[in-house]
């Protein structure tokens, strides 16, 4: 990846603002990660994955990873919206940090296991709180691994999600 691409508000999704980044990503065939789980009001978070769809459509040769399971814990079912949106574009992938078993299964049924990517957002084994009001635990790696383990998937699908897709 080309580091972190912060898109803190709708204005930064305009074509002129992201074109240089997307052109470099296309030239070097590297993915772009678009996070949907930021919660700080100061950063004006994008929690709605559908806001990334024009970007995904405008650059069909760039692999775009919709992160944080599409903002799965936010109002309006961000995870389901991310899956539906990603299903329209072959260059869209879903990173499933914090996803439920149901979201993992729906993503695999809808997108195919080759477009679902394991992510954790954290590497700490202990519980810590990082959101305002301490609403989430930071052990997303364990909850996401459990969701993949408990989902009705084949071993080949699990292998794809947990490591092969990222390698590819």
N, C-alpha and C positions, 0 to 999 in steps of 0.2 A: 504494500500500500504506500501511498505518498503521504504518510503521516495522517494527521487529523484534519478533517474538513468540517469546520464549525459553520453551521448554518442557523444562527440564532433567531432569525426572524424571516418572515415571508419576503421582505425586500431583497434579502441576499440570495433568494432562489431565482432572481431574474437572470435571463440568459447572459447578459453582459457581465454580470458578477461572477458567474461560475464557468463561463466558456474557457478561460485559460486553464483552469484546473482540469476540466473535462477533456480538453484537447490533449493535454499531457498524459492523462490517464489512458486515452485512446491510443496515443502514439506508442506508449510503453506497455500497453495491455495489462494494466494493473487495475484492481477493483477500487471503487469508491465506497466508503462506509458512511451511511447516513443514519445517525442516531435519532431515536424517537423517544428516549426516556428521560431527558434532562428535565429537572423540575424547578430549577432556580428561577424565580420571577425576574431577577436581574438580567438573566440571559435570554429571557423571552423565548422559552423552549418551543420547539416544534414537537408536538405530541401526536400529530395526526399524519400518518404515513401517506395519505392521499396527496399531501402537498408536494411530495417528491415525484409523483407520477409524471408531470410534464418534463421534468429533468430526465427521467428514465426514458421517456418517449423520444426526447430530442437527441439523445445520444445512444442509439441502439447498439453500437459496438462497444460501449463501456459497460462493464459488469458493475451493477449498483447493488450493494448489500443494504437492505433495510434492517436496521439494528433494533435491539431491545425488544424483539418479538413484536415489533410494530407499536410499541407503547401499550402493551397488553393490559396494563392495570389502570389506564386512564379512561375517562368517560367515553362513551360511544364505541367501545370495543375495538381499540386500535389494532389488536392482534388479528382480528377477523378482517378488518379493513386492509391491513397490510397483505394478507394472503390473497384477498380478492384483487387488490391492485396489482400485486406481483404476478398474478396469473395472466394478466393481459400482455406481459412483456417477457420475452425469453431472456433478456439480460438482467432481470431482477431476481435477487436471491433474498432469503429471509434468515437472519441470524436470530436464534431463539433464546437468548439469555432471559431467564425467569419465566419461560413459557410453561403453561400447564400441559398436562398429558393430552388434553383435548385439542389444544392448539398445535402441538407437535403432530398428532395424528391427522388433523385437518390440513396442515401444511404439506405433509407427505402425500396425502390423497390428492390434493389440488395442484401442487407444484411439482411433485415428484421428489424423491429423496435427494436427487442430485442438485436440487436448488435450495436445500435446507442446511444451514450451517450452525454447528454448536458454538455457543459463546457463553461467557460467564460474567463479564464485566468486573469480576473481582478475582483475586488470587489468594485472598485471606481465608483461612479455615475458620477463624473465629467470627462471631457475630458482631457487627458494628452497624451503626445507623448513619446514613449519609444523606437522608432527605430531611426537609423541614419537618419538624414534629416527630422524627424518628419512626416513620411509617413502614420502612422496609428493612429487612435484615440484608447484610451484604454477602451472605452465603449463597449467592446465586449459582455458583458452580455446582453445589450439591443439589439444589432444587432442580436445576436444568438437567443434570445427569440423571436424577431420579425420574424426571418426566420422560426422558429418552428411554430409560430402562423399563419403565412401566407401560410405555406406549405399545400398541399392537403393531410391531414392526418386525421385519425379518432381521437376521444378523447382518446381512449385506446392507440393508438400509441403515442400520445403526452405525456400521463402519463408515458409510458414506457421510452421515451427519457428523459423527464425532471426530473424524480426521481426514478422510479421503477428499472430501469436497474442498477443504481448506488447502490441502496440498496442491490439488489441481488448480 
